[in-house]
Amino acid sequence: MSGPALLVLYGSQTGTAQDTAFRIGRQAQRRHLKVRVLPLDGYNVAELISESLVVFVCATTGQGDPPDNMKNFWRFLFRKSLPVGSLSCLDCAVLGLGDSSYPKFNFVAKKLQKRLLQLGAGLLLPAALADDQHDLGPDAVIDPWLRSFWEKVLVLHPSLSGVEPLREDEPLPPSYTFHFLDGETDGDEDRIGTDPEQAVPSESRPFPARMLSNRRVTEPTHFQDVRLLEFELGGSNIEFAAGDVVMIRPQNSAEDVQLFCQLLRLDPDSRFTLRATGDAPVPARLPQPCSVRRLVERFLDIAAVPRRSFFELLSTLATNELERDKLLEFSSAAGQVELHGYCNRPRRTALEVLSDFPHTTAEIEPDHLLDLFPEIQPRSFSIASSLKAHPNRLQVLVAVVRYKTKLYRPRRGLCSSWLASLDPEQGDVRVPLWVKKGSLRFPKEQGTPVILVGPGTGVAPFRSALQERVSEGKTANVLFFGCRSESKDFYFRSEWEAMVEAGNLQLFTAFSRDQEEKVYVQHRVKENAALLWDLITNKNGCFYIAGNAKQMPAAVCDALKEAFQQEGGASAEEAEQMLAAMEKSGRLQSETWS
């Protein structure tokens, strides 16, 4: 290999930034560059001063936060003690992945670019701000940005112009090789280990929590199946507070595992060891040796809608001309509208794609599996209970994702469907989980009022907060809850009514479909403008929003601004400033998801 060494560092929460980083890595390989692709927290950031060419690929999570696997890097980079010109030898570029339905769109990429400039780094081109909400997804921004990036690299390193890149349809060597073993499956490999010395369960060592109950909390005829799940935490060392989240990594269904093994002609009971062909370590979550069943059930994300890189890799393996041409079209920049119509819009899974390309699927060797399929990512759920009300217990409220597209089979959410399928009444059910600090923080002062707006399953973190606050004798609590129907999906009704009866809660409800005119939580916020003005301005109250990120959070904030104008005589601009001041001081917080 000739030319400069490229380092691609990524911060990824759901796997999209990781996928993009590896895509850049493959493009570098095709241009005969020496390349390393690493998570930001897997890299010694002190070595950044000796790098010459780096691409940072960063997602923005939640309310403008960096992903978990770049938090240590983030803290280091923003140390005030770092000298101003410390990165003056570095040429770099920032590629951001965000979602414009969130207020702090691509906040991490913007802030990172600003900090790199402060430290003297040379930016090859302005940061890419890719948007998940674009009709064609992040690639609408990434494709032209990458073309510009490679043009800049050629200007910087003219020696690369004389090197003929590998063609896009030429296969690259796999990242790992499989070495199959003779003999039977090791029966112990599927057991989840627990370390009695371990202080707190984590992603690398989750706690196998026993599921105690799995109860549907919506009326049987209601279109939406919502479950309240309870887990036993005895001996786990897990502690959490209101606003924290539990992380759960789902498994593929037995039916999907069986079909996958049939399509690829794999014996699910065969065992193998993995060897890396380059610098990448063997995934820590895979035991050595490992069975094919465990790999497919717990590691490969075969039920996800595949990314463009999946088609790119498949096209390099295809020998059937018709299938190869289609796969090349799907992996090209010009074919993204076509790919979107085939895959993204109907939410076609990778497993279904394999069925549509039988000749190519028959040619997939096991060595390519870990390059083709990403790892199943953990899902986060707001914890819906408090340890003060339910010692050694953890509860979550889960809406089971199921919907129709033009495809014959209904689409199902992997994690929610897997959790809903577990039945603790049929035997011992264990779910590996760990807990993370959430973004919501509740006031410690005894008399500070909280106003909670949580329609639907958005009420989950507020149930945890109310249980905690009531146990601490904090009675200044206001809840705005909304759902479709009082008789079908009014979660925790009896609990709220008991709190109201005891003088611990003021409750306002909005049942959108129980009357001709739809009523939502924002309407109830408007109706109670005087109460909210009093609580916020006279009693230093804190305001919280949780739920779907589409229209609700913005509509609730608009209703609150109207209250400031109506009750406090504020102008529209002053109301906006009051809201911004509340957010800055932590008195307005939200936890939303799309």
Salt bridges, closest charged atoms under 4 A:
GLU51 OE2 - ARG36 NH2 2.98
ASP68 OD1 - LYS71 NZ 3.16
ASP68 OD2 - LYS436 NZ 2.72
ASP139 OD1 - ARG23 NH1 3.17
ASP139 OD2 - ARG308 NH1 3.31
ASP143 OD1 - ARG23 NH2 2.55
ASP143 OD2 - ARG308 NH1 2.68
ASP169 OD1 - ARG167 NE 2.98
GLU170 OE2 - ARG167 NH1 3.58
ASP188 OD1 - ARG191 NH1 2.99
ASP190 OD1 - ARG294 NH1 3.37
GLU203 OE2 - ARG249 NH2 2.86
ASP225 OD1 - ARG216 NH1 3.86
ASP225 OD1 - ARG227 NE 2.79
ASP244 OD2 - LYS437 NZ 3.02
GLU255 OE2 - ARG409 NH2 3.88
ASP269 OD1 - ARG293 NH2 2.74
GLU297 OE1 - ARG298 NE 3.35
GLU312 OE2 - ARG26 NE 2.97
GLU323 OE2 - HIS359 ND1 2.94
GLU329 OE1 - LYS326 NZ 3.08
GLU338 OE2 - LYS326 NZ 3.44
GLU352 OE1 - ARG411 NH1 2.73
ASP356 OD2 - ARG348 NH1 3.36
GLU375 OE2 - ARG249 NH1 3.35
GLU375 OE2 - ARG285 NE 2.76
ASP428 OD2 - ARG430 NE 3.09
GLU472 OE2 - LYS388 NZ 2.45
GLU472 OE1 - LYS474 NZ 2.95
GLU486 OE2 - ARG493 NH2 2.91
ASP489 OD2 - HIS222 NE2 3.59
GLU495 OE2 - ARG463 NH2 2.85
GLU497 OE2 - ARG493 NE 2.92
GLU527 OE2 - ARG524 NH1 3.00
ASP534 OD2 - LYS539 NZ 3.07
ASP558 OD1 - LYS561 NZ 3.46
GLU562 OE2 - LYS526 NZ 3.80
GLU576 OE1 - LYS561 NZ 2.98
